[in-house]
Amino acid sequence: MLPILIALSMLEMGSGYVLEELQQTYLGNPTLLVLVPVMIGMGGNLGAILSSRLSTRLHLGLLEFDPRDEVLWTNVTAILGLAATVFSVLGVAAWLVGRIIAQPMALVDLLVISIVSGMLLAVIAIMLSLVATYISYTWGLDPDDTTIPVVTNLCDILGVIVLSGVALVVLN
């Protein structure tokens, strides 16, 4: 695991670089800063939940990497439903916090940024979970040890990138 963790730590610096490059965008819209840590955390959490469920099914001998696996699709749908709920509430909560601490953004803009970036991140987390579990399985590694660190770190990096990209599109 050490080489994987070292590589992921190096990649983690990429999210810091993205935040630094977009510093003016975030400082110009301080309410967006409320979204950053929650977006990063929730993307990783969604991926960790699915990775854990996939690993458990794999150890029980119930997981087949087959597109017709109904339980797999049920898990994916549950993650997407959870993401839609959480990121909708997050948009409203960020708007409320923005009203207290700074000049708030328009609620519609903040909801679009939160929901679109959150759903994109959820889809990415789902794909990463499936790929990480499959690769761990085929390489003879224990998915319980490999999938969650890989998925959560990659979702941290991609969460910043997706949030920043969606914010730039919506605000410009």
Summary of the structure (lengths in Angstrom):
residues: 172
radius of gyration: 17.2
end to end distance: 41.7
largest distance: 53.3
contacts: 570
relative contact order: 0.21
helix: 87%
strand: 0%
